[in-house]
Structures are given as C-alpha cells and as structure tokens.
Amino acid sequence: MKFVLNLLALAGLCVAAPSPQLEQHANKVTVAERAVWPNGPLVTSGRWIHDASGANVTYAGANWPGAADVMIPEGLQYQSIATIVGKIKSLGMNAVRLTFAIQMVDEIYANGGKDITLQTAFTQALGQANGVKVLNQVLAKNPSFTASTTRLQVFDAVAAELAKQQIYVHLDNHISKGMWCCSTDDGNSWWGDKYFNITNWTRGLAYMADHGKSWTGLTSVGLRNEPREPTSNSALSKSTYNWESWYKYIKLGAEAVHSKNPDLLIFLSGLSYDTYLTPVVRGTALTPGTGKFSFGDFPGYANKLVLEIHNYDNGATSCSSLQSSLTNNGFQAHGGGAGVNVFPVMLTEFGFQMDASTWKGVYASCLASFLPAQKAGWFIWVLAGSYYIRSGTQDYEEGWGLLTHDWSAWRSPSYVNGALLSMVKNTLS
C-alpha cells in the first residue's frame, strides 16, 4: 500500500514525465506541487494537459453513472457518498467521469427553474412502493438528504465530496432521455434523433457548465457520449450521420459550454460509439464535404480541446494489433507527424467482466501497459456494482462493476491488487 499512500500525499496532482517546456521552467513544477488544488483552470499544450502552473495533469479514474432513469449518481441506497468517494481515493485515482442526462435539465426548465425532488425521481423511475423503499435507503445512508432534496443537489453533494478528497470531476453528457445507454435504436444516438433535440442539448450543456462553476473540482466536460448511427431513423441516418454534420454539432456544443464556463476543458467524441476520430486527427476531409478540422474554428479556446475514444475489444488476441488500432483511431494525435492535429487523447471508457481471470487476458493486460506508457488519461467502466434500474430491471447486478452489488467491496480483489493499483500508479507517476 506504500505507493497508494504516496499517491494520496500528492493530493490529486499528477505530474507526468517532464516535457521540454517544463524542463526549462523547473520552478513552475515546484509551484504546482504546493499550489491549492485543483490549481486550474486546466489548458492543453500539444498532447499534454497543464495546470495553472504548467505541470502536466493526467486523469486516472472510473465512470460513476448518473444518467439513467432516476437521474442521480448510482449506489447511494447502499453507501454514503463519502464512503464511495473514499473507495475511489483508496485506489489512488484522481478523477471521476460523472454522467448526466439532458432530460434532468429539460425538466428543470419545464418546472419553472426548479428541479424535481428525490421522492418524485425515485417513484417515477421505480414505482410508488419500491421508489419509496429505495428512497428511504438512500436517506438512511446519506442523512444530509431529505425526500425534498433535488437531483441536482445530489450532484452538488457528490461534486463537493470529490473536491474534499481532491478528485477531479469530468462531467459527461451521457444521453438525452434518462435511461440505460447505448444502442443505435434508443432514440438518443445522433443529433436530431427521437429524444436528441439539438436545442435542448446545447441548453443542457450550457446550464450544467454554468451550474458547475460552484464545483471546485470540475475541470472538464464531455459534449456527448458515443455518437452512433440512428438505425431507427433511416432518413436522419442518410442525411446527417457523417463527419461533416458531426463537426457542425460539436462546434455548437463546444461554444455552449465555453460561453458559460470558459475554464473547462471540452472533450470531443467520435463516430461509431466513439470508437474513432481518425479524420480529426489526420486532418483529412470531414466527409461528405471537403472541409477539415481546424483549431481556428474554436476561437479563444483551441487550448481547451481534448479527444476521447472508447474501446471494448474484449476479444483481442494480439496486444500489438490492439495498440495499433488505438493509435489509428485516435492516439496518433499524441505523436504528431505530417498533417496530424496534436491533442491530448483519453480512453474514457473501457471495461470487462470483474472476475478472477478476465483481467489477465490480452485486452485488459494490454491496456494496463499501453495507457501508462502513453501517459494517457483513462476512466474504467464502471464503478457501479449495481443500478437503481437498468433496462427495466430494478436493482440490476453489474458484473463489470469494480464494486460488489452493495458497493461495499471490490468485486475482483485479484484485479485490483494484481493490475489496477499499479495501472493507476504508473499512469500518474
């Protein structure tokens, strides 16, 4: 546990191997180490993210879902917020990808600016009897809440505890309609889909970016989780499911965030469930048009853009092939080269079954070496040991969860001790 204690002593500040610029300004690193956390706002410089003192910052963390039917962070019927955050911190992790649904903001606007209460949220999602039961469990574990506490106040409490334990918040717009994500026919897949209203999306991003000014540890926002082909809407798929339209919408979302909270990093996710951003990285045509990605299209905040991709190639049989795929799909942006647009790149979702052996396979072990070697940020899917409700099943068991069903212990201690702790340490060292 010695290295975990050392990470905790760093108070959440990750200083990666020094870049040439940092070597020329060694005093800045010293200032960064003693600066008040989180020492923001964070900015990008080439493939790196820097804090306000010029030190490199890298995320190593987990996804904490809060975008499903109830639309609050999961697990609170089993553990207190402080206990859950303490579990994250015990791994040495320094960041959480916290997801939210646009529907939550839509309902605030529809309700004259007031969010709905936990009592309403749980009974709407789980039914009267079970909703009241689970609500009472949440209140017992989190006695600072009442039935009249709102969903957004729960997000505030989570953000406050993460800040108290010096863990960065990356706020992710996971979906529009609060539900389990993701499929190509769920109505949330692409801009203009059944539930994916573009105006409401930009309004929701702006609202959360503005509200998040009160969250000490909020450092970044993901514009949209896993854009994908809207297979239940063939007309939409044929007309706008392409890179040219993606670019138009991404610029709208980025401006919505930046206009309300210019301190935040803005994460861009790619097509096909955010599995690749190749034309953005390589500077090739954003088809079917001929235009190309340009940092100049983000005036005044080009140094706020980060690329994110996802990978679930659990069937990988070759680490070299998996690494090549990751490089081609986005991580090439770290290396530069002729015509390449240079960005920080993060793997904001990857995951696998939490058991005694899966983590020893090619996929998990390859990522455990590749990401620290890249000094690339990452968020494992998923922290949750269970969900209030998932796809109609209440108290759903999450076999990929780092935590057990009641969020009390590690589901796979062998993975945590055999790989995850060292992956965190090596990423942040």
N, C-alpha and C positions, 0 to 999 in steps of 0.2 A: 504493500500500500504506500510505500515511501514516495513513489513517483506521483500518486494521486494527491498526496499532501503537498508535494511541491507545486503541482498544478493549481491547487486551491490557493496556495500562497501567492501565486501570480495574479489572483483576484480577477480572473476572467480575461486578462490581457494577453493576447497571443503575439509574440514577437518571433516571426519566422526567420529563416536564414537571411542575413542582411543583403539587400540589393546594393549595387554600386553607389546609388544615391545615398543610401543610409550609411555606407562606409565613409562617405565624405562628410556626413553630418552625425557623427557618433554621439555628440552631445544631445541631439534630439531624442535618441533612443533612451538615454538616461532620464530625460524629462518625461518621456512617455511612461516609463516604468513607475514613476511616482505621481503621475497625473491622476486627477479624480476620474474614476470610472464613470461612463464609458469613453471619456476623452474624445468625444465626437465634435462635429459631425464627421463620419467616415467619408472618404473620397477614393476614387480609383486613380491609379497611376500605372498605365500599361496593364500588365497582367496582375498587378497587386492591388489590394485594398489597404489604404493607410488611415491611421487615426489622425487626430489633430496635431500630433507631434511628429508625424512622419514615420511612425513604426508600422510594420506590416501587421495586419489583422487577418486571421483565418477563422472561419466557423467550423466547429466540430460539434454536432448536436443531433437531436432527434425531432421527429414530427409529433406534435401534440394536436390531434384533431379537435376542431370546434365548429365544424361547418355542417354537421348532419342535422337530423330532424329537430332536435331540441335547440340547436344553435348556441350551445355553450361548450367550453372545453370539457372533454370526457373525463370520467373516472372519479368525479367528486362525490359520488354516493358511497365510494369505498375508502377514500383517503382525503385528507385535507390538502389544500393547495400547497402549504408549506412542506408537507411530507413528500408530495410528488416532486416538487422542485428540488428538495433535498436528495431524492433518488438520482435525478439528473446530475446534480452537482457532484455526487459521490463518484461518478464516472470520470470526473474531470472535464466534462463537456462545458462549453461556454456559450451555447446558442440553442434556441428552440425555434422551429418553424411552426407558428401558431396559425391555424387555418380559420377562416370565417366565410360566411355566406352573404351574398348581396341581399338576399331576402330579409336578413335582420335589419339592414339599413332601410330597405323599402318599407318595412312595417313601422319603423320609427317615423319616417316621413308621413305615412298614411295615418299615423296616430297623433298628428299634431306636434311632432317632435319628441314624443315620449316613447321610450322602449316598453315592451311588454314585460310583465313580471315572470319570475321563475315559476310561480304557480300556474300561470297561463301557459308558459312554454312547455312545461312537463305534461300537463293534462292534454294539451293539443297534440303532442307527439306520442304519448304513451296511453292515452285514455284516462278517464277520471280516476278509476281505482288505482291502477298501477302508477299513474302520474303522481298522485298524492303520496303513495308509498315511497317512490324513489325520491321525490322532493324532500320528504321527511328524513330520509337517509342522508341526503346532501346537507341539510341543515344541521343534522347531528354531527357530521364530520367537519362542517365549516360553520361554527356557531355565530360568526360575524354576519352571516346572511340571514334574511328572513324570507317568507313567502313573497314579500313585496319587492325584494331585491330584483333588479332588472338583469337581463342577459349581458348588457354592455358593462354593467357594474361588476359582473363576474370576470369578464375580460380584463377590466381595470385591476381587479384584485390579483389575477394571475400575473399581469404585467408588473404589478408592484412587488410581488414576491420574487419574481425572476430578477428584478432590479436589485432587491435586497440581497440576493445571493449572487449578484453580478453575472447574470446570464443575459446575453443579447436576445432581443426579440426580433425575429423576422416574421412579419405579418403577411400571410399568404391568402389572396382571394382564390379560394379553392373551387367555388361553384357559385351559381346564382341562386337557384332554389335549394333550400336546405335539405340535403338528402345524402345518401351514400354516393360517392363518386368513384369510378367514372365509366361510362360506356358511350358508344357513338350514337346511341338512340335514346339517351336520357333527357334530351331537350336542353342540355347545358353545354353542348360540345363545342359550338362555334358561335361567333358574333352573329346575332340575328336568329338564333335557334329559338325554339318554343319558349324557354324560360330565360334566355340570354339576351335581354334587352340592352342595347348598347348605351342608351342614355342613362338607364338605371345603373349600369356597370360603372360608367365614369363618375356618376354622382356618388355611388357607394365607395369607390376608391378615394374620392376627394374627402368624403365625410370621415372615413377611417384614418386617412392621413392627417387630417386636421385634429380629430379627436386624440390621435396618438401622440400629439405634442406633449401631452401630460405624462406619457410613459417614459421614464428616464432611460430605459434600456432599449427603446425602439430605434433600430438603426437602419432597417430596410423593409421594403415591401415587394412582394411578388405580384405582378399585374394579373396573372391568370394561370391557374393550374391546368396543365395538359390540354391545350387546344387540340382538337381532333375532328375528323370528318363527321359531319352531321348526317348519318346514314338514314335517319328517319325523315329527312327533308332533302329530297334529291335536287329540287330547284336551287336551294341555297348552296348545296354542295357543288353544283356545276357552276354557279355564278361567282362565289366568293371564297371557296375553300382553296386558297392559294397564297403564295408568299407576298404577292402584291397587296392583297387585302389585309393580310396579317400586318404588314408594315403600317398601313393606314390606321388600323385599330390600335396597334401598340403605341404609336405616337400620340393618339388621343388619350390613352390610359396614362402614359408617362407624364403628359402635360397636366392631367387632372391631379396626379399625386404631387408633382413638383410645385404646382401653383399654390397648394395648400400647406405643404411641408417641404421646403427646399433642402432640409438637412438629410433626407432619406436617400439611401441607395435604392435603385429601381432594378428589379430582376426581370429579364425578358426570357420567356419560354417559347419553345419551338413547336413545330407541327408534329402530327402523328403521335399524340400523347407526350409531347415534349421530349421526343427521343433524338431530335437532331436540329441543329441550327447552322448547317453547313453553308448555305448561300450567304448568311450574315457574316460568318467568319471569313469565308474566302472572298467576299466582295464581288460575287457573281450576280447576275441579273435576278431580281425578285420577280419571278415569272407569275403570270404570262406577260407582264410588262418588261421594260428594259431598264428600269431604274434600279439602283443599288443602295445598299445600306450606307448611310453617311452620318458620322458623328455630328456634322454640321446641322442635321435635322433636329438636334436636341440642344438648341442654343442656350448657353449658360449652364447646362448641366450634363454635358457629354461625359464629365468625370464622375457621374453618378450611376453609370450603366454597368450591370453585371449580367452575364449569361448563365442560365440554369438549364440543365438537362436531367432526364430521368433514365434509369436503366434497370430492367428486370430480366436480364438474360440469364435466368436461373439454370438454363440448360447448357450453358457454356462448357465446352470441353477443352478449350485452349485459352490460357491466360493471355498469350501474345495476340490471339485473334480478338479477344475482348478488349484489350488495351488499344489495339489498332482501331476498333470500332468506336471506342470512346474518343480517341483522338480525332478521327474523321468527322464525328458527329458534333464536336464542339471544342474539345480540349486543344485542338490545333491553335486556338486563339491564345494559348499561353506561349507558344513557341515562335510566333511571328513568321517571317518569310515573305516572299514577294506577293504583294496583293492581299495579304492576310490582315484583317482587322484584329487588333490585340485587345483583349478583355480579360478580366478575371472570370473564371468559369467555375461553377459549383455543381455538384451532383446532389440535388435537393431531394431526390427520392431514390432509394434502392432498398431491397429487403428480401427476406427469405424466412422459411419456417424456423422458429426458435425451438430447436431440439438439441440432442446431444451430438449430432453428427453433421447436419447440413452445412454448418459454418466451416467445416473442414474441406468442403468441395471447391472446385475450381472457381466458381463465381464469387463466393464470399471471400475466399482467401486471396483471390486476385485483387479485388477492390481494397482489401485491407493493406495491401502493399502499394498499389497504384496511387491511391489518393494521398497518402502521406508523402510518397516520393514526389508527387506533383505539388505538394503544399497547397492542395486544393480543398476548399471548403466542402462540407457534406452534411446531410441530415438523413439518418436512417429512418425508414418506415418499418415499424412505428413504435412509439412509446406505449400506446394503449394496450392493456391486457384484455379489455372488453369495451363494448359500446352501449350507451343507453338503448339504442336501437339501430340496427343496420339492415336495410332492405326488408323491413317489416318484422324482423326477428328482434325481440327485446332482450336485453342483457346478453348480447351476442359475444361469443367467445372469439378472441383474436389470436390465432395460432402464430402469427408473425410478430406479436407484441413482445417488446422487451420485458414487460412486466406480466405477472400472473393475472388471472381473471380478476382478483380483488385488488390489484395494483400494489400488493404488499411486498413482493419479492421478485427476483429475476427469474423469468421463465426458463432460461437456459444459462445457469451459472457457469457451465463449461465454456460457453461462447464469451460471456462477459469477462471471465478470468483468463481464458485462453487466447482471445483475439481483440475484443472491443476495447479494453482498457489500454492495451498497447497501441491500438489504432488511433485512439484519441491522443495519447501521449506523443506519438510520432508525428501526427498532423500538427500539433500545436508547439512542438519543440523548436 
